[in-house]
């Protein structure tokens, strides 16, 4: 949102699915690491963030108020828990 709550470029908004892919699968593919990182599958590194709510169900306009990080994992091991 811009100043005063006005939304700029509404025709260029991403869906939550598109936004998630821009920070997961897409960069992994760009780095030719899609077999190691970017998604959760057997054999992957499992570097991930645990959220308290499915981000696809959050209100996009209140996302930061609704979704909180509750943990992180690196290399398949927990590294931080809220």
N, CA, C and O atoms as a DFTB+ gen file, in Angstrom:
328 C
 N C O
     1  1       0.835      -1.181       0.000
     2  2       0.000       0.000       0.000
     3  2       0.874       1.235       0.000
     4  3       1.980       1.245       0.540
     5  1       0.358       2.254      -0.608
     6  2       1.070       3.523      -0.641
     7  2       0.647       4.412       0.507
     8  3      -0.029       3.965       1.434
     9  1       1.034       5.640       0.448
    10  2       0.667       6.610       1.476
    11  2      -0.842       6.714       1.595
    12  3      -1.552       6.676       0.589
    13  1      -1.330       6.845       2.806
    14  2      -2.763       7.019       3.035
    15  2      -3.582       5.776       2.779
    16  3      -4.804       5.868       2.661
    17  1      -2.953       4.612       2.687
    18  2      -3.695       3.374       2.485
    19  2      -4.108       3.122       1.053
    20  3      -4.800       2.142       0.777
    21  1      -3.700       3.981       0.137
    22  2      -4.063       3.804      -1.271
    23  2      -3.169       2.743      -1.896
    24  3      -1.952       2.784      -1.716
    25  1      -3.744       1.798      -2.624
    26  2      -2.998       0.731      -3.278
    27  2      -2.541       1.224      -4.649
    28  3      -3.337       1.751      -5.426
    29  1      -1.259       1.048      -4.934
    30  2      -0.694       1.429      -6.230
    31  2      -0.463       0.175      -7.066
    32  3      -0.022      -0.845      -6.536
    33  1      -0.750       0.233      -8.344
    34  2      -0.477      -0.883      -9.251
    35  2      -1.287      -2.127      -8.975
    36  3      -0.744      -3.232      -9.002
    37  1      -2.571      -1.980      -8.709
    38  2      -3.397      -3.151      -8.384
    39  2      -3.372      -4.203      -9.484
    40  3      -3.530      -5.391      -9.205
    41  1      -3.177      -3.780     -10.730
    42  2      -3.138      -4.740     -11.830
    43  2      -1.834      -5.533     -11.879
    44  3      -1.689      -6.438     -12.702
    45  1      -0.890      -5.203     -11.009
    46  2       0.380      -5.915     -10.963
    47  2       0.559      -6.725      -9.678
    48  3       1.658      -7.198      -9.392
    49  1      -0.500      -6.883      -8.914
    50  2      -0.431      -7.678      -7.680
    51  2      -0.171      -9.140      -7.994
    52  3      -0.582      -9.648      -9.038
    53  1       0.515      -9.808      -7.080
    54  2       0.723     -11.252      -7.166
    55  2      -0.299     -11.952      -6.291
    56  3      -0.748     -11.395      -5.290
    57  1      -0.670     -13.164      -6.659
    58  2      -1.458     -13.996      -5.766
    59  2      -0.517     -14.495      -4.673
    60  3       0.700     -14.392      -4.825
    61  1      -1.043     -15.025      -3.589
    62  2      -0.176     -15.543      -2.528
    63  2       0.658     -16.716      -3.048
    64  3       1.817     -16.873      -2.663
    65  1       0.077     -17.531      -3.914
    66  2       0.833     -18.635      -4.508
    67  2       2.001     -18.142      -5.342
    68  3       3.102     -18.687      -5.256
    69  1       1.769     -17.114      -6.151
    70  2       2.849     -16.529      -6.946
    71  2       3.917     -15.925      -6.040
    72  3       5.111     -16.084      -6.290
    73  1       3.487     -15.234      -4.990
    74  2       4.437     -14.610      -4.071
    75  2       5.305     -15.660      -3.378
    76  3       6.512     -15.467      -3.231
    77  1       4.700     -16.764      -2.954
    78  2       5.469     -17.824      -2.301
    79  2       6.482     -18.441      -3.261
    80  3       7.612     -18.729      -2.869
    81  1       6.082     -18.644      -4.520
    82  2       7.012     -19.201      -5.499
    83  2       8.174     -18.252      -5.796
    84  3       9.264     -18.703      -6.148
    85  1       7.948     -16.925      -5.657
    86  2       9.038     -15.982      -5.942
    87  2      10.152     -16.059      -4.907
    88  3      11.253     -15.567      -5.155
    89  1       9.893     -16.661      -3.761
    90  2      10.935     -16.789      -2.732
    91  2      11.286     -18.246      -2.428
    92  3      12.022     -18.522      -1.481
    93  1      10.759     -19.182      -3.232
    94  2      11.034     -20.605      -2.990
    95  2      11.491     -21.293      -4.278
    96  3      12.685     -21.332      -4.573
    97  1      10.562     -21.822      -5.026
    98  2      10.879     -22.629      -6.207
    99  2      11.539     -21.834      -7.329
   100  3      12.460     -22.339      -7.970
   101  1      11.095     -20.613      -7.580
   102  2      11.655     -19.848      -8.697
   103  2      13.146     -19.552      -8.521
   104  3      13.916     -19.805      -9.447
   105  1      13.591     -19.021      -7.360
   106  2      15.033     -18.788      -7.214
   107  2      15.846     -20.092      -7.242
   108  3      16.971     -20.110      -7.741
   109  1      15.283     -21.169      -6.711
   110  2      15.990     -22.456      -6.754
   111  2      16.234     -22.860      -8.204
   112  3      17.327     -23.307      -8.552
   113  1      15.230     -22.705      -9.036
   114  2      15.366     -23.031     -10.456
   115  2      16.396     -22.115     -11.122
   116  3      17.225     -22.581     -11.905
   117  1      16.347     -20.815     -10.814
   118  2      17.288     -19.868     -11.413
   119  2      18.734     -20.200     -11.058
   120  3      19.646     -19.929     -11.839
   121  1      18.942     -20.781      -9.892
   122  2      20.277     -21.162      -9.440
   123  2      20.643     -22.598      -9.823
   124  3      21.713     -23.087      -9.460
   125  1      19.745     -23.277     -10.563
   126  2      19.909     -24.685     -10.935
   127  2      20.050     -25.578      -9.705
   128  3      20.777     -26.571      -9.723
   129  1      19.328     -25.203      -8.617
   130  2      19.348     -25.978      -7.378
   131  2      17.983     -26.577      -7.052
   132  3      17.719     -26.939      -5.906
   133  1      17.114     -26.681      -8.064
   134  2      15.756     -27.151      -7.813
   135  2      15.687     -28.585      -7.293
   136  3      14.643     -28.998      -6.787
   137  1      16.761     -29.349      -7.403
   138  2      16.786     -30.700      -6.847
   139  2      17.251     -30.719      -5.395
   140  3      17.225     -31.768      -4.750
   141  1      17.677     -29.563      -4.874
   142  2      18.165     -29.469      -3.501
   143  2      17.319     -28.561      -2.614
   144  3      17.122     -28.846      -1.432
   145  1      16.818     -27.461      -3.190
   146  2      16.096     -26.455      -2.408
   147  2      14.877     -25.962      -3.184
   148  3      14.732     -26.247      -4.373
   149  1      14.010     -25.229      -2.509
   150  2      12.901     -24.570      -3.181
   151  2      11.543     -25.207      -2.985
   152  3      10.520     -24.579      -3.261
   153  1      11.513     -26.443      -2.514
   154  2      10.237     -27.110      -2.234
   155  2      10.470     -28.189      -1.182
   156  3      11.610     -28.553      -0.891
   157  1       9.389     -28.688      -0.622
   158  2       9.479     -29.738       0.395
   159  2       9.172     -31.089      -0.249
   160  3       8.028     -31.401      -0.579
   161  1      10.223     -31.868      -0.413
   162  2      10.110     -33.215      -0.973
   163  2      11.190     -34.075      -0.318
   164  3      12.180     -33.541       0.183
   165  1      11.017     -35.384      -0.313
   166  2      12.079     -36.244       0.221
   167  2      13.399     -35.977      -0.497
   168  3      13.446     -35.864      -1.722
   169  1      14.470     -35.880       0.290
   170  2      15.794     -35.645      -0.255
   171  2      16.188     -34.183      -0.359
   172  3      17.338     -33.871      -0.666
   173  1      15.247     -33.283      -0.106
   174  2      15.550     -31.854      -0.161
   175  2      16.194     -31.428       1.158
   176  3      16.127     -32.164       2.142
   177  1      16.816     -30.247       1.188
   178  2      17.531     -29.763       2.366
   179  2      16.636     -29.409       3.545
   180  3      17.094     -29.453       4.687
   181  1      15.414     -29.071       3.314
   182  2      14.463     -28.719       4.378
   183  2      14.901     -27.499       5.174
   184  3      14.902     -27.518       6.405
   185  1      15.275     -26.435       4.464
   186  2      15.464     -25.123       5.077
   187  2      14.099     -24.451       4.981
   188  3      13.620     -24.180       3.880
   189  1      13.467     -24.178       6.128
   190  2      12.109     -23.668       6.049
   191  2      11.742     -22.817       7.250
   192  3      12.418     -22.815       8.279
   193  1      10.662     -22.107       7.081
   194  2      10.078     -21.285       8.129
   195  2       8.717     -21.856       8.476
   196  3       7.932     -22.161       7.579
   197  1       8.422     -22.007       9.757
   198  2       7.134     -22.513      10.210
   199  2       6.263     -21.312      10.584
   200  3       6.670     -20.459      11.372
   201  1       5.070     -21.259      10.012
   202  2       4.131     -20.177      10.280
   203  2       2.967     -20.690      11.114
   204  3       2.659     -21.881      11.085
   205  1       2.320     -19.800      11.853
   206  2       1.202     -20.215      12.701
   207  2      -0.127     -20.269      11.948
   208  3      -1.148     -20.642      12.526
   209  1      -0.123     -19.903      10.675
   210  2      -1.340     -19.894       9.864
   211  2      -0.951     -20.168       8.424
   212  3       0.089     -19.699       7.963
   213  1      -1.764     -20.915       7.714
   214  2      -1.535     -21.146       6.292
   215  2      -1.595     -19.793       5.587
   216  3      -2.653     -19.164       5.583
   217  1      -0.497     -19.325       4.991
   218  2      -0.494     -17.990       4.392
   219  2      -1.504     -17.831       3.263
   220  3      -1.889     -16.712       2.925
   221  1      -1.933     -18.948       2.678
   222  2      -2.928     -18.870       1.602
   223  2      -4.311     -18.528       2.122
   224  3      -5.191     -18.166       1.341
   225  1      -4.519     -18.635       3.434
   226  2      -5.836     -18.335       4.007
   227  2      -5.895     -16.953       4.656
   228  3      -6.961     -16.514       5.087
   229  1      -4.760     -16.274       4.724
   230  2      -4.712     -14.953       5.373
   231  2      -5.291     -13.875       4.460
   232  3      -5.259     -13.995       3.235
   233  1      -5.808     -12.844       5.067
   234  2      -6.284     -11.669       4.343
   235  2      -5.057     -10.922       3.841
   236  3      -4.257     -10.471       4.661
   237  1      -4.867     -10.766       2.519
   238  2      -3.675     -10.110       1.991
   239  2      -3.457      -8.707       2.545
   240  3      -2.314      -8.268       2.672
   241  1      -4.518      -8.008       2.872
   242  2      -4.388      -6.651       3.392
   243  2      -3.986      -6.623       4.864
   244  3      -3.598      -5.573       5.376
   245  1      -4.074      -7.761       5.547
   246  2      -3.715      -7.825       6.971
   247  2      -2.697      -8.929       7.235
   248  3      -2.563      -9.397       8.366
   249  1      -1.983      -9.346       6.192
   250  2      -1.085     -10.496       6.266
   251  2      -0.116     -10.412       7.448
   252  3      -0.013     -11.356       8.231
   253  1       0.583      -9.303       7.581
   254  2       1.582      -9.185       8.652
   255  2       0.968      -9.200      10.042
   256  3       1.637      -9.566      11.008
   257  1      -0.289      -8.808      10.157
   258  2      -0.982      -8.855      11.445
   259  2      -1.492     -10.255      11.761
   260  3      -1.693     -10.590      12.929
   261  1      -1.702     -11.074      10.739
   262  2      -2.331     -12.378      10.924
   263  2      -1.350     -13.551      10.971
   264  3      -1.622     -14.550      11.637
   265  1      -0.236     -13.449      10.289
   266  2       0.682     -14.583      10.150
   267  2       1.974     -14.296      10.914
   268  3       2.611     -13.262      10.715
   269  1       2.348     -15.232      11.794
   270  2       3.570     -15.071      12.589
   271  2       4.489     -16.273      12.384
   272  3       4.022     -17.392      12.173
   273  1       5.777     -16.038      12.446
   274  2       6.775     -17.106      12.379
   275  2       6.852     -17.772      13.746
   276  3       6.998     -17.098      14.765
   277  1       6.751     -19.104      13.764
   278  2       6.838     -19.838      15.026
   279  2       8.064     -20.737      15.098
   280  3       8.338     -21.331      16.141
   281  1       8.802     -20.840      13.997
   282  2      10.007     -21.649      14.023
   283  2      10.749     -21.595      12.705
   284  3      10.208     -21.178      11.681
   285  1      12.011     -22.030      12.751
   286  2      12.822     -22.147      11.545
   287  2      13.590     -23.459      11.583
   288  3      13.930     -23.969      12.651
   289  1      13.856     -23.993      10.402
   290  2      14.627     -25.224      10.240
   291  2      15.719     -24.962       9.228
   292  3      15.509     -24.223       8.266
   293  1      16.865     -25.548       9.426
   294  2      17.984     -25.445       8.498
   295  2      18.600     -26.819       8.335
   296  3      19.016     -27.443       9.311
   297  1      18.655     -27.283       7.111
   298  2      19.212     -28.619       6.851
   299  2      18.435     -29.733       7.511
   300  3      19.000     -30.761       7.884
   301  1      17.124     -29.528       7.658
   302  2      16.280     -30.559       8.245
   303  2      16.295     -30.605       9.764
   304  3      15.751     -31.528      10.369
   305  1      16.926     -29.595      10.385
   306  2      16.988     -29.548      11.849
   307  2      16.399     -28.241      12.354
   308  3      16.625     -27.188      11.758
   309  1      15.639     -28.300      13.457
   310  2      15.087     -27.046      13.997
   311  2      16.211     -26.145      14.516
   312  3      17.140     -26.605      15.179
   313  1      16.102     -24.842      14.195
   314  2      17.119     -23.876      14.635
   315  2      16.560     -22.815      15.553
   316  3      17.309     -22.181      16.296
   317  1      15.247     -22.609      15.515
   318  2      14.628     -21.600      16.376
   319  2      13.156     -21.944      16.534
   320  3      12.503     -22.362      15.578
   321  1      12.634     -21.766      17.744
   322  2      11.217     -21.962      18.040
   323  2      10.742     -20.801      18.879
   324  3      11.419     -20.366      19.811
   325  1       9.565     -20.303      18.536
   326  2       8.984     -19.179      19.293
   327  2       8.594     -19.624      20.677
   328  3       8.089     -18.822      21.464
